[in-house]
Amino acid sequence: MRPIGPPPQLHITMNKTILVTGGTGYIGSHTIVDLIDNGFDVISVDNFSNSHGEQILERLAQITGRTILNYRTDLTDAAATRKIFEAHPGIAGIIHFAAHIYVNDSVRHPVKYYRNNLNSLLNILDGMSEFGVRHLIFSSSCSVYGNSSALPVVETTPIGKAESPYARTKQMGEAIITDYANAHPDAHAILLRYFNPAGAHESGLLGEAPLVKNTHLVPVITETAIGARDQMYVHGDDYDTRDGSCVRDYIHVMDIANAHTKALQYLLEGRNQGGAEIFNIGIGQGVTVLEAIRAFEAHTGIALNYVIGPRREGDAAAIYADNTKARKLLGWTPKRDIRDIMASAWQWEQVLHHTPSLQPVREE
């Protein structure tokens, strides 16, 4: 007798074309690699506003053996966004990365962040509704928790006061998607609140290469070590933490990439609970800025030239994840630690040092 219900491996034969917005960005590009490694077909959308887009696409082709189709489209343009859905009516799911991401820049230019981050999301949701795309993975952030006093944070930790307009756009984006999923019972979304992505692909061909001068800690460390910076600053040593510097949860970019693949499989296989579900994606351990510096020094033997500076506006004192839910439901487990992060980031920094065309072209 034929068993009732779909065969357990039905997802292997169904359409597996995934639209990745922000596909030539840091996390988006690494996620494309992981998706292809796991049997998915990928379409990218990226207007190259903060990436060396053509070079990243070439590097993706080297790693994956695939030529990635990319639409150089501004997703705040509703008509242009709709044309992508028209050209690909069989999209199985969307991973939405495309957003402005810099905390300091968002403090200086809040309207730019609201206009870009929210309008692009709304246009994606309109496309999903019109063309029947049911599955969405949203690139959210631990910044939605604000300066939480409850550590580690869990998915039920209350949303806190946003410390920057960037963080507020993520809170608003989550609310919009939740309302959308509630209004469309056939639509399912995963909100991935990930922590501090760092490191690079193990091939040495792909890593963090934004158009703006980097302000993220790990690339600042590697740039200082290689001599691209005379010195680096630790932004504050008077926080209520074990050594006075900020505590963060640094997670390898390829582990974050795999979390998106696992979340997508979770939806496509019908294992989700419906509506919009939230998952923390972090390694589950807090590392201070000074501890991260020491981890790099221990790996390379290079003494970093750093000075203690004032606190940076918009920074929370400490935040790190409880990732139990993602481990249990998604079957996701981070495989790399701070030493792997530093090793791959240092390998990538040496590639960048000898590739001037991948260097930043403007300040934040």
C-alpha positions in Angstrom: 0.0 0.0 0.0 1.3 3.5 -0.9 2.0 5.5 2.3 -0.1 8.4 3.0 1.5 11.8 2.5 4.5 12.9 0.5 7.7 10.8 0.4 10.2 12.0 2.9 12.7 13.0 0.2 10.3 14.9 -2.0 12.3 18.1 -1.5 15.2 16.6 -3.5 13.1 16.5 -6.7 11.2 19.8 -6.4 12.2 23.1 -7.9 15.3 24.4 -6.0 15.9 27.8 -7.6 16.7 30.3 -4.9 16.7 34.1 -5.3 19.5 35.7 -3.2 19.3 39.4 -2.8 22.6 41.1 -2.0 24.3 38.1 -3.5 27.7 39.7 -4.1 27.9 41.0 -0.5 29.9 39.4 2.3 27.4 37.0 3.7 25.3 36.7 0.5 28.3 35.5 -1.5 29.3 32.9 1.0 25.7 31.7 1.3 25.6 31.3 -2.5 28.6 28.9 -2.2 26.8 26.9 0.5 23.6 26.7 -1.4 25.3 25.4 -4.5 27.3 22.9 -2.4 23.9 21.7 -1.2 22.3 21.2 -4.6 20.4 24.5 -5.1 20.3 26.7 -8.2 20.9 30.4 -7.4 19.9 33.7 -9.0 21.5 36.8 -7.5 20.3 40.3 -7.3 22.9 42.9 -6.3 23.4 46.5 -7.6 27.0 46.5 -6.4 26.4 49.5 -4.1 28.7 48.0 -1.5 30.6 45.2 -3.3 33.1 44.6 -6.0 30.4 42.8 -7.8 31.9 41.6 -11.0 35.0 40.3 -9.2 33.0 38.5 -6.6 30.9 36.8 -9.3 34.2 35.7 -10.9 35.4 34.3 -7.6 32.1 32.5 -7.0 32.5 30.9 -10.4 36.0 29.7 -9.5 34.8 28.2 -6.2 31.5 26.6 -7.4 32.2 25.9 -11.1 29.0 27.8 -11.9 28.3 31.1 -13.6 26.0 33.0 -11.3 23.2 35.0 -13.0 23.1 38.4 -11.3 20.6 41.2 -11.8 22.2 44.5 -11.2 18.9 45.9 -9.9 18.0 48.4 -7.2 15.4 46.6 -5.2 13.8 49.9 -4.1 12.7 50.2 -7.7 9.4 48.3 -7.7 9.0 47.9 -11.4 12.6 46.7 -11.9 12.1 44.2 -9.0 8.9 42.9 -10.5 10.7 42.1 -13.8 12.9 39.7 -12.0 9.9 37.7 -10.7 8.4 37.8 -14.2 11.6 36.3 -15.7 11.7 33.6 -13.0 8.2 32.5 -12.2 9.4 29.3 -10.5 11.4 30.7 -7.6 11.2 28.2 -4.7 12.5 30.6 -2.0 14.2 34.0 -1.3 17.0 34.8 1.0 16.9 38.6 1.5 20.3 40.1 2.5 20.2 43.4 0.5 20.4 46.3 2.9 22.6 49.1 4.1 24.4 47.7 7.2 26.7 50.3 8.8 25.7 51.4 12.3 27.6 54.7 12.3 26.4 55.6 8.8 22.8 54.9 9.9 23.2 57.3 12.8 24.3 60.0 10.4 21.9 59.2 7.5 18.8 57.5 9.0 16.4 58.3 6.2 18.7 56.6 3.7 18.5 53.5 5.8 14.8 53.5 6.2 14.2 54.2 2.5 16.5 51.4 1.3 16.1 48.7 3.9 12.3 48.9 4.1 11.3 49.7 0.6 13.4 46.9 -0.8 11.8 44.5 1.6 8.3 45.7 0.7 9.0 45.2 -3.0 10.3 41.7 -2.4 7.1 40.9 -0.4 4.9 42.3 -3.2 6.8 40.0 -5.7 6.3 37.0 -3.4 2.5 37.7 -3.1 1.9 38.3 -6.8 4.0 35.4 -8.1 3.3 32.8 -5.4 6.7 32.5 -3.8 6.0 31.0 -0.4 9.4 30.9 1.4 11.5 33.7 2.7 14.7 33.8 4.8 15.4 37.3 6.2 18.8 38.5 7.2 18.2 40.0 10.6 20.5 40.9 13.4 21.2 40.5 17.0 21.0 44.3 17.1 17.2 43.9 17.5 17.8 42.9 21.1 19.3 46.3 21.9 21.5 46.5 25.0 19.9 43.5 26.6 20.8 42.7 30.2 19.6 39.1 29.8 22.6 37.1 28.5 22.8 34.9 26.6 19.9 36.1 24.5 17.3 33.6 23.4 14.6 34.0 20.8 12.1 35.0 23.4 14.3 37.7 24.9 12.2 40.9 24.5 13.1 43.3 21.7 15.1 46.1 23.2 15.5 49.8 22.4 17.3 50.0 19.1 20.8 51.5 19.5 20.9 52.8 15.9 18.6 53.4 12.9 20.2 50.3 11.3 19.0 48.2 14.2 15.5 49.8 14.0 15.2 48.9 10.3 15.8 45.3 11.3 13.2 45.4 14.0 10.7 47.0 11.6 11.6 44.5 8.9 10.9 41.6 11.2 7.5 43.2 12.1 6.6 43.7 8.5 7.4 40.1 7.6 5.5 38.7 10.6 2.5 40.7 9.6 2.8 39.5 6.0 3.1 35.9 7.1 0.1 36.2 9.3 -1.9 37.7 6.4 -0.8 35.0 4.0 -1.2 31.6 5.6 0.6 29.9 2.7 3.7 32.0 3.2 6.4 31.0 5.6 9.4 33.0 6.8 12.5 32.5 8.9 14.0 35.5 10.7 17.7 34.7 11.3 19.1 37.0 14.0 22.8 36.4 13.5 25.5 37.8 15.6 29.0 39.0 14.4 30.0 37.3 11.1 33.7 37.1 10.5 36.3 35.1 8.7 36.5 34.0 5.0 36.0 31.0 2.7 38.6 28.3 3.3 39.7 28.5 -0.3 41.2 32.0 0.2 39.2 33.1 -2.8 36.3 34.8 -1.0 36.0 37.0 2.0 34.9 40.4 3.2 35.6 43.1 0.6 33.2 46.0 0.9 33.6 49.2 -1.1 33.8 51.3 2.1 36.7 51.2 4.6 35.9 48.5 7.0 34.8 49.2 10.6 34.2 45.5 11.6 36.6 44.3 14.2 38.2 41.3 12.6 39.1 43.0 9.3 40.4 46.0 11.3 42.6 43.6 13.2 44.0 42.0 10.0 44.5 45.3 8.2 46.5 46.5 11.2 48.6 43.4 11.2 49.4 43.7 7.5 50.2 47.4 7.7 47.2 48.8 5.9 46.5 50.7 9.2 49.1 52.3 11.4 47.1 51.3 14.5 43.6 50.2 15.5 41.3 51.5 18.2 39.5 49.6 20.9 36.3 51.6 21.3 35.9 51.8 25.0 37.5 49.9 27.9 35.0 51.1 30.6 32.0 48.8 29.8 30.7 46.5 32.5 32.5 43.4 31.1 35.3 41.2 32.3 38.0 43.4 30.7 36.1 46.6 30.0 35.8 46.1 26.2 32.6 45.1 24.4 31.6 41.5 24.3 30.4 40.0 21.0 29.6 36.6 19.6 31.9 36.1 16.6 30.7 33.4 14.2 32.4 32.2 11.0 30.8 33.4 7.9 30.6 29.9 6.4 28.7 28.7 9.5 26.2 31.6 9.0 26.0 30.7 5.3 25.1 27.2 6.2 22.4 28.4 8.6 20.6 30.0 5.7 20.7 26.7 3.8 19.5 24.8 6.8 16.6 27.3 7.3 15.6 27.0 3.7 15.6 23.2 3.8 13.5 23.5 7.0 10.9 25.4 5.1 11.0 23.4 1.9 10.6 20.2 3.8 7.6 21.5 5.7 9.1 21.1 9.1 8.3 24.7 10.1 5.6 25.7 12.5 4.0 28.3 10.2 4.1 32.1 10.0 7.4 33.7 10.8 9.9 31.9 13.0 12.9 33.4 14.7 16.3 31.7 15.2 19.5 33.0 16.8 22.6 32.2 14.8 25.7 32.6 16.9 28.5 30.5 18.2 27.0 30.8 21.7 30.0 32.3 23.4 30.9 35.9 24.1 34.4 37.1 23.2 35.6 40.6 24.2 37.4 42.8 21.8 40.6 42.5 23.7 40.2 38.7 23.7 39.7 38.7 20.0 42.9 40.7 19.6 44.8 38.2 21.7 43.4 35.3 19.7 44.8 36.8 16.5 48.2 37.5 18.1 48.3 33.9 19.3 47.6 32.5 15.9 50.0 34.7 13.9 52.6 35.7 16.4 52.1 39.3 15.3 51.8 42.0 18.0 49.0 44.4 17.1 49.4 48.1 17.6 46.2 49.2 19.2 45.1 52.1 21.5 42.1 52.5 23.7 39.7 55.1 22.4 36.3 56.4 23.4 33.1 54.5 23.2 31.5 54.4 19.7 27.9 55.7 19.4 25.4 52.9 18.8 27.5 50.1 20.3 25.9 47.8 22.9 28.1 46.7 25.8 27.6 42.9 25.4 25.5 40.5 23.4 25.9 36.8 22.6 23.5 34.0 21.7 21.9 31.0 22.9 21.7 28.9 19.7 19.8 25.9 21.2 16.7 26.4 19.0 18.7 26.4 15.8 20.6 23.3 16.8 17.5 21.5 17.7 15.0 22.5 14.9 17.3 23.4 12.0 19.9 20.7 12.7 22.5 23.5 12.4 25.8 23.4 14.4 28.6 25.9 14.1 31.8 24.1 13.1 34.4 26.8 13.5 35.6 28.9 16.5 37.5 32.2 17.0 40.8 30.5 16.0 39.3 29.4 12.6 37.9 32.9 12.1 41.3 34.5 12.7 43.1 32.0 10.5 40.8 32.4 7.5 40.6 36.1 7.9 44.3 36.5 7.9 44.6 34.3 4.8 42.0 36.5 3.1 43.8 39.7 4.2 46.9 38.6 2.5 45.0 38.0 -0.7 43.4 41.5 -0.4 46.9 43.0 0.2 48.0 41.8 -3.3 44.7 42.6 -5.0 44.4 46.4 -5.2 41.1 46.1 -7.2 39.4 44.6 -4.1 40.4 47.5 -1.8 37.9 49.9 -0.4 37.2 53.0 -2.6 35.5 55.3 0.0 35.0 56.0 3.6 31.8 54.8 5.4 
